[in-house]
Amino acid sequence: MEIECPSCGFLQDVPDEKIPPRAKMATCPKCKHKFNFRGDTETREEDFSFNEESAAEQQTEETTESGEVSSEHKEDLWEELESLTDEETGTQQKFPGNSGRAGFRSRGGIPWEQLEEYGFFPGIYETIKQVMFTPVDFFKNMNTQNGINKPLIFYLLIAEIQALAQFFWQMSGLFTKMGGETEGMLGMGILGAGSVFILVLYPVFLALMLFIISGVNQLCLLAVQAGEKGYEGTFRVMSYASAPLIVAVIPLIGPLVGAIWNVVCTVLGLMHVHRASAGQVILAMLLPVIVVGMVLSLFALMGAIVG
């Protein structure tokens, strides 16, 4: 039987004879998600508990006279599967990307969050590709409780690449011809200060803005009866949906195309992570603009009355 965690994608091919007949539940050792690996609609605690008499003896299922599994020394099935050995070689199966856990290989999940398996550059490349070209599948399968550190770093890397690309094109003289000689000389004059800003201050500013924008979007989603996956789900969507901004490396049209693509991925991500409709997500994203517009109109009206 092939047992796979539906949350993070860990997978194990297990011989049927190794699985106790009544076992139904497993807990993933990576994300701790508990799931019914048999697909039955009803589960009970005794269905996934079984006993191990000793590490050296064969596993046996102890039942009471009523046919229920004994409650002593109950263990989760997947914890037991970790120590399964290959019957032909007598050795434990190990797969890359399992952080030292035996008997598992990673399938699915976010490549950027599995750099031990993919490597740095393939990991970021595969993540960008998945977000840009298969955003629905990416966000449908994204674990919304896997932390915010890696998504934040991903976002900052994309933003740094975008900023450095724009800085490079400006310094190369491409935008000088468009903006005039005076603007080009000004750009060359701030070369040193601009480099420091991009590499040091710019990421700090972007990180702060990402936290704030994610919080505002989450509040707006709650206002339209969405946002069920909480702030972390919204933050992770906002972070990974920034992947299309990488096309800013293309001069002239790159930033505009990347911005539009980013909005599309953000809408799709929020829809599938929070299980919201397109109307709810779009309304939530427009709410800050609507509120600001109403406040400005109110101030303008008050100024006209006072004047």
Secondary structure, 3 states (H helix, E strand, C coil): CEEECCCCCEEEECCHHHCCCCCCEEECCCCCCEEECCCCCCCCHHHCCEECCCCCCCCECCECCCCCECCCCCECHHHHHCCCECCCCCCECCCCCCCCCCCCEECCCCHHHCHHHHCHHHHHHHHHHHHHHCHHHHHHCCCCCCCCHHHHHHHHHHHHHHHHHHHHHHHCCHHHHHHCHHHHHHHHHCHHHHHHHHHHHHHHHHHHHHHHHHHHHHHHHHHCCCCCCHHHHHHHHHHHCCHHHHHHHCCCCHHHHHHHHHHHHHHHHHHHHHCCCHHHHHHHHHHHHHHHHHHHHHHHHHHHHHC
